[in-house]
Structure formats: C-alpha cells, structure tokens
C-alpha cells in the first residue's frame, strides 16, 4: 500500500498506477508531472509514497518538454513526407525555433514543404499516436545512427558519458531529443509553422505568455545577426558540441580560442571606425543587452579601441542616476521594482547629457549602494573628441535620452548569440548559455550558490522582455558576445556548483537539464583564455579588474 498526494488530495493505492490515470485531462492540458520534485513523464509507473503536481503550459519546465516533443513531431513529419531532405533547427527570433532545409532556398518550394508538413503534423496530432520511450545501449544507438546516416548524432554520441541512450519511437519513426516527452502526438495541438526565408519558424506556446503562442514580432536586424552567427560557426567548424570538442582535444585548441577572440577584436574595431567616421555627429554611445552578455568588459574594450583612434571617451554609469530609495514609487503591489526605468532620475540624466554635449561643465551624481542614497557629485566637462559611453539595462530606451537628437546617438545591443547544436535536431539555448555565465560569475565573485541564481532567473527574464528586447531593433550595431569555446571553459565551474544541488531541491530540475549537456563537453583550461577576454568577466582573472 502507498499514498499519493495529488494536487493536495491524498489517495491510497494497493497496485502500481500510471501518472496520467490520476487526473481527468481530456483537454490534454498537462505535459509532465513533478513527483517528489523529480520530473516524470505521464506514462511513469509509480508504486511508492509521493507528492505529485501536474504541470501545464504556464510552467517553464513543461514548455521545455512540449517544445522538444514538437521538434520530434516536425522530424517525424519530415521522415514521412520528405525522407531525403536534411534539416536543422536553431533558436531564432520572436521566441520561435528556426528550421533550415538543406539545399532548399526558393521561397515557393519552402512554402510547399511547410504546407505539407503542417497537414501531416495535424494528421499525427489527430491520430494521437503513442510516443514510446526505448532504451538502447551506445553500440545499438551507434548502429541506428549509422544506418540512418545521422552522422551529426553519431558524432556527439562518442562524448556521451552514459552507456544508455533513451530514444523515443512513434509508429515507424525513432529519434532522441535530449528531453522527456509528452505521452502521445495528441498533446501537441498548439503550434504554427511560419514561412521565414530561407526556412520557417516553428512557433509554440510560451510559459511567460500564460501558455499562449506569443504574437509574431519580426526582428530583421537581430535575425541577420543570427544568420551571421550561424555562418561563423560553420566557418570555424563549431556548429556542434562534437566539433567544438574536437578542437578542445586536438592541436588546434589554442588556435581555436584565439580565432574566436580575434572575431571579437574585429567587431570592436569595426564599431570604433563607425564611431570615428561619424564623430562630428556621434556624442553618446549607448550599450545595452540582457543579463550576462559581457557588457562591462565590452564597454572597457570599446573605450580602449576608441583611444587608439585618437578619441578620448568618458564612461558614465547609469547606476549613479538611481533615485534615493524613499523617492522611488512602488508598483501597484507595493513592491519597488529596481529594474523599472522610473527608478532612475531620467530628467537629470537627460539634462546632464545635453549640457555635456553643449560643452558645459556638469555635476554628475554619485550613488552609494550601501546607503541607497546619492552622496555627492563630480564635475566633468568634455570636448568634441570625448564621446560619452553609457551602459545599462535602459541605455537603448529613447525616453532615457529623449533630449539628445537621434543622429548624436550610436546604439549597441550586445548579446551572446551562440548558434550551436547537440545535433541538427537539438539546438542549444542562448538563454541557458547566459544563465550558465551568471551561475559561474555569481559563485566566483559573490560566493552565491546556483540555487539562488536559478531562483531569480525568471525575474531577470521578465525584466529583459519588458525593458531590453523591445529596443534591440533600434540598435546601430549588434555585438555577438558569444565565444564558441566558452562552454568548455565554464564547464568545470558550472558543474561543481550545479552538482551541489540536492535531488529534492526545487531547482534540481533546471540544474539537471544543464548538467546533461555540459557532461558532453571536453575541458579547456583557463590559462588559454586571454586576460582581456569577455569570458574573464565570468571566470575571473581579467586584466581590467582592480
């Protein structure tokens, strides 16, 4: 006999039961279950005391499962309708997944393929076919990949530490998505395929949108940057973890690290010349990007680049323009949101920047984070060759600099746009890369455990969607701060702190998801990383540290 507590209600059983039989779910709202804080598929057979919570599309972990299952469904549709076509998923714009079909560039042909795939996917959903989990040892998995010419999957299999691979089968199709899955195709009714040349977008529900598919928001500048990032990954043979591992384990390791660093140098030099060539107009250089993009080191390196060009930039911190804590108006819930733009003295900042550009001496405030009060001023004055560099979450928001004419501002959006896959069907999340950077940095510099970083990450993401991403398309330059080798360096730091999280902790699920792909990587030691690298902002040892 055992007792299950399901959504607060206790029930006693004498025989093992499958999770999906414990709830009435005709609408297929739930995709996964939390069993004693472990994620379990709905087919899971249970015969022990447990607390169970069923997770729907408002839960981020459930959406991870849904999204992986949806990629499986697309792959199955390709297998049935276009068995000879090769395709590749990448994370892309508008919170969607981009799918590129190899060798197909004509828009009309892509549209025909999308229409066929969409019909087949809807047929599979209506058929409600079981998605069955199967265990294969590595030798059997290797034979399967060889037989189907899945060379990309075979490559990463060599680095898999476990001897067992959990495949999933549906009808006559089998694949592995590095994720738990929904029980059947009938759960995957919410999706859209949208033409986005030279491929299409797979659009799906998002937890932050309360389980709805978000409205499509085109981002042509950001999308072009992602395409460039993808081409760069292919050029340096770093589009998969297996290829990065071959660099890390081979004689090209040092060269690989410095090729990536040279790319950053090249982009910073390009920005420098863009500013120099328009220095008669450019007076304010604004830098913004999501958390853990490397903004601090980038700003310093850009300043040095401008110095080499004969300019004398000054850096002004937006943090010094925080209002005194008692002057900040709480939100409707009575909570002070420190990421809100109204926590800054916008009027003073605008006036200070305008006066500086007009050549006036200006008193810049100094904010004391210990007392949460303004505790003094410093006086500065600039000339025509003194562009002002500002960096912060709101730097690209025009309301922060509304008194400055548009032609006098040069806006830079910075983000690590890593285009890397486990294999062609399993892209790595750019957001996960940033969270790993933050986990490593918080532990290194603040002795803060991964649990704390993971716990505050949803709040960080909400702030990014509200204050940063709406302004990225207004940038004059998008700087890709990703380094193709960085996961191999951060692995040892991230694993140490992630493995400290006990299985019964609420953030174990997220930690375990990150551990699963980190374990496939080969280490690169820190001494290979240049002291001025953006990566040093997270692992330590930067030559810019005081």
N, C-alpha and C positions, 0 to 999 in steps of 0.2 A: 504494500500500500504506500502511496506517496501523495503529497499535497501540492497543487499548483495554484499560485495566486495570479489570476489573470485580470489585469486592469483593476486591481484592488479586491477582486472577489475570489475567495478560496474555494477550491474544488478538490475532492478526494477521488483517486483512481486506483484500480487494482491491476490494470493491464496497461502496457505502454501505449501512448497515443501520439499522433502526429499533430504538430502545432496548428496546422490550418483547420483541424477539426474542432478547435477550441473556441472559434468565433464564427459568427454569421457574417460573411463578407461577400455577398452576391455581387456587389459593385466592384470587387477587386481593388479595394482602397489600400490594403496593406501589402507591402512588398517583402518585408523581412521582420524578424522578431528579435527582441532583446531578452535573452534567457540568462538570468543571474549575471547580467551585464556582459554577456557574450552574444555577438550577432549569430543568429541561426536562421537557416533557410526554412521556409514554411513547411517543407516536407520532412523536417527534422523529427525523428522519433525520440520521445522523452519518457523516462521511467524513474525520475528522481524529483525530490522536492525542489521547487524553483519559483522565482518570481518572473513573470512574463509580461512584456509590454510589446504590443504590435505597433510597428512604425509605418506611417503613411508618407505621402509626398511632401509634407511640411517638415520632414526630418531629413537633414543633410545626408546621413549615412544611408537612409532608404533610397535617396535620389542617386547616390553613387551606385547602388545595386541596380536601380532602374536603368540608369544610363549605360552601364556595362551590358545589361541584358538587351537593351535596344541596339547597341552595336552588334551583338550576337545575331539579332533578328535581321539587321541590314546585311550582315555577312551571309546568313542563310539564304536571303533573297538573291544576293549575287550568285551564290553557289547554284541555285536552281535556275535562274534566268540568264545569267551571263557567266558560265563556269570558266571561260577562258580569259576573262578580264581580271586584271590585278588592280587593287585599290588600296588606299592608305588613309587612315584617319589622323587628323591633327586638331588640337584645340584651337578655336578661332574666335571670330568676333561675335558680338551680340549674344554671348553666353550660349553658344552653339558649338557643334563639332563639325569641322570641315572635312569633307571626303573628296580626295582627288583620285580620278580614274586614270590609270596609266595609259598613255597613248591616245586619249580622247580629249581633244581641245575644242572641237566645233560645238558651239552653243546649242544648235539644233539637235545634235546627236546626244549631248548631255541631257537635254530636256526629255528626249525619248526614253533614255535609260531611267531617269527619275520617275517618269510616269509608270514605267513597267515595274520598277522596284516598289513604288508606293502601292500599286494594285496587289502585288504579291505579298507585301507586308500586311496589308489589311486582310488578305485571304488567310494568312497564317494566324493572325490575331483571332479572326472569326472561328478558325478551326480549333483553337485552344489546345494546341499540341503540347504535350509534356516536355519540359526541359529537364533531362535526367543527368544527374551527376555520376561520373565514372572515374575510377582510379586507374591510372596507368603508371607503370614504373618508367624510369627515364629511357631505358632501352626501347620499350614499346612506343613511347612518345616519339623518340627519335625516328623509329621506323615509320610511324604515321606521318611525321613531317616530311620525311624523305619521299614517301610515296606520293604525297600531295604537292611536292615541290614548294613547301613553305620554308624556304631557306632562312628567312628572317627569324622565324620562330625556332628553327634548329640552332641558329647562332646563339641566342640567349639561353637556350636550354643547357649549354655547356657550363654556364655560370650559376645554374640553379643549385643551391646547397642541399635541398631535399631530394630524396630518391623517388618520391611520389609526385605525380602531376594530376591535378583534378580537372579533367576535361568535362565538357558538357555536350550532351547529344540531344538532337531534336530531329526526329524522323531519320533521314539518311545523312544528316549533317553533324559534324563534331568540331568543336573549337575550344580554345581556352582563353578567357578574358581576365585572368588575374583578379577575379572577384567572385563573391557569392552571386547567385542568380535568382530571379523570380521562378516560381514553380512551373509556369506554362506561358505560352505565347499570348494567351488571353488577357494577361495582366498588362500588356504593352500597347494599350489602345490610344494613348496620348502621344502623338509625335507629328512633326511636319518635315517634309523634305522640300527645301527651297533652293532653286537654281541660284548659284553664286559662282559664276565663271572664274576660273576654269574647272569647276566642280560643283558640289552642292553642300548645303548646310543641313545637318541633322539637328532639328530643334526639339527640345523636350522640356518637361516641367522642371521648375527650379524651386528649391525649398524656400529661398528668400522671397519668392513671388507667391507664397502660400500654395505651392503645388500647381501653379499655372505656368503655361508656356509664356515667357515674357514677350512683350511687343518687340518686333524686329527693329533694331536701330543700326542702320548702316554706319560703318566707320572706315571709309575708303583709305584714309591715311594710315590708320593702325593696321588695316588689313594688308596694305602694301608692305608695311614693315615686317609683318609676319611672313609674307611670301619671301622677302629678302632674307629673313632669318632661316627659313627652310632651305633656300638655295645655299646659304653659307654653311649650314650643317652638312649638306650633301657635298659641297666643295672640299670640306676638310675631313670628310668621312666620319661624321659624328652624329648621324641621324638616328642611331640606335644605341642602346646601352652596350650591346656587344661590340660595336665598332669603337666606342669610347674605351672599353676595357682592353681592346687590342692595342690602342695607343698607350694606355696606362701600364700595360705589362710588357711593352716592347721597347725597342731602342729609340722610338720616335717620341717618347714621353715628354722629354724636356722641350723638344721642338714643338710638340702639340700645345703645351702650356703657353709657350711664347707666341705661337701663331694666334692664339685666342687673345692674348694680351695686346699683340700688335693691332688686332682689329679694333680694340677699344682706343688705342692710341690714334689710329687712323680717323675714327669718328670724332674724337675730341679735337684733333687738328682741323677736321672739316668744319666743325662748329666755330672754331677760332677764326678761320678765314671768312666764314659767312658774316661773323660779327665785324671783323676788321674791314671787310669790303663795304659795309654799310654803317660804319662808325659815326658818320655825320648825323645819322638818324637814331641808331640804337643807343639808348641810355639806360635801359633796365633789362636785365637778363633774369627771367623768372623760371625757376626749376621746380617741378612737382612730379610726384609719382606715388604709387601705392607703397605700403609698408615693406621695408627690407629690399628696396630697389637699389640701394647704394648711393643715395642722394648726397650724403655728406662727403664721401671720398670723391665722387664725381665733381661736386662743386669746387673742391680744392684743386683737383687736377685741371679743371677748366680754367680756374684763376691762373694757375701756373702757365698754361698754354697761352693765355692772353698776355701775360707778362713777356713771354718770348717774342710776341708780336709788337712789343713797344707800348702796349696799353698798361694802365695801372688800375685794374679793377678793385673795387672795395666790396666786402661781403657784409650784408646786413641781415641779422637774424629776425625772422618774424616772431620768434618766441619773446623778444623784448617788447613786443606790442600787445602782450596779453593785458587785459584789464585787471585791475585789482579784484581779488576774489569776491568782495562784497558788492562790486559793481556789475557782476555777471548776472543776468536774469535767468532763473531756472526755467526749464521747459514746462509743458502742461502737467507733467507728472511730479513737478517739484524737484527734478534732478538737474544738476549742472552738467551739460554736455560740453566737455572741454574741446571737442573736435568741431563744434559749431563755429562758423565764421564770426558770429556776433560776440565771441569771447575775445576777439581782437579789437583794438582801438582803430577801426577802419578809417575814421575821419582823420585822425592824427597821422596814420601811415600815409594816406593819400597826400596830405598836405606836406609832410616831410619829404616825400619823393619828388613832388612837384617843385618845392623850394630848392632841393639839391640840384635838380636838373637845370633850374634857372640860375644856378651859381651862388645861391645864398648859403651862409653858414647856418647849420641846423643842429638843434639839440635832439639827439637820438636817445630814447629812454633805455633804461637798464632794468630788467625784470629779475627779481630774486625768487627762485622757485622754492627756497626754504620758507620764506615768509609769505610767499604768494602775493607779493606787493611790488610795485615799482619803487626802486630805492635810489634813483639818481639818473643822471644824463651824461652823455659825452657829446662834445661838439665836433662836427666834421663839415668839411666843405670840399667840393670836387670841381674838376676842370673837364674839358671836353674829352680827354682820353681816360676818364675814370668811369667806365660803365659800372653800374650797380648790380651786384648779384644777390638775388633773394632766393631762398629755398624753403619750401614748406608745403603742407597739405593744401593750402589755399592759393599758392603762388600763381596758378593759371586762371584763377577766378577773377574776371574783369571787375567785379564790384570792389575787389581789394585795391585795384589801381585805376579806378574809373576816371581820375583826373589826368592820367597820362595818356596822350594820344597813341593810337594803335601802332603807328609806324615807329614809335620810340621804344616799343617793347619787343623783345625776342624771347619767345616762349619755348621751353624744352620740357617734353614729357619723357620721363625715364622709367623703365620697367624691364625686368628680365624676361624677354620673350623667347624662352628656350623652346625650340622645336625638336623634340627628341622623343623617341618611342621605345617601349619594350620590344615591340614588333609592329608590323604595319597596321595591325588591328587594335593596338593598345597604346595610345599616346600618354605621355607623362603630363601631369597637370602643372601649369605655370604657377598656379596658386599654391600647390604643395611645395614647389621649389622655394617660394618666398617664405612659407611657413617654416620650412627647414632652416633657412637662413636665420629667421627670427629665433627659432629654438636654440640654435648654436650660439648666436650672439647673446641672448638673454642668459644662457648658462655661463658663458665665458666671462661676461662683463658685469653681470648682476647676480650671479650665483642663484639664478631663478630656475626652478625645475621646468621640464617640458610641460607638465600638467598645467602650470599657470599660463604659459604661452598659448597652449591649445585652448584653454578655457576662455581666454579673452579674444581669440581669433574671430569668432562670429561678430563681435562688436567692431573689430578692426575692419572686417569686410563690409559691414553696414556703412561705416564711415566712408570707405572708398567708393562705394556705389553712389553715395549721396554727394560727396564733395570733390572727388578726383576724376572719376571716369567721365562725367558729363562734360568735362573741359578738355579731354585729350585730343579731340579732333581740331581744336583751335591752336594746337602747338605748331611752331615753325619747324621743329625738329624732334623726332622721336629717337631716343637713345636706347638701344638694346643693351642692357647691362648684364645679360647672361654670359656665362663662360662655360663652354661645353665640357670642361674638365672639372668644374667645381663640385659636383656631387661626389666625385672620387676623393676629394679632399675633405669635404664636410662629413662624409660617411662615419668616420670613427667618432667624431664629436656627437653627431646626432644619435647614433646607435647607443652610445653609452647612456645618454640621458633618457632616451625612449625606452630602453630595456629596464630602466628603474621603475617604470610604471607597473604596478601590480595588476593582475588579471581582473580583479574586482573593482578597479577604479573606473570612474565614468569616462575617462579619456583613453582608456586602453584600446578601444576600437580604432580610434584615429591613429594612435601610436602604432598599432599592429599593421594597419594599412600602409603606413610609411615604411615600416621595417621590412615589409615584404619585397619592395623593390630595391631598397638600399642594400639588402643582402646579396643582390646580384652584382654589385659593383666591386671593382678592384681598387685598393687604396693608392692614392698619390700623396706623398709626404709633403709637409708644409714648406720645407726648405726650398722646394722647387718654385713656390709661388713668389713672384716679385713683391718687394716691400710696399710698392705703391699701387698694388692691385686692388680693385674694388672688393675682391674677396677678403682682403685683410680687415675690412670693416666688420666682418663677422667672425673670423677665426683668430684675430689679434695679430700683433707684430707689424702693424702699419708704421711706415716711416713718418706718417703725418700725426701720429699720436704724441701728445705732450709727455 
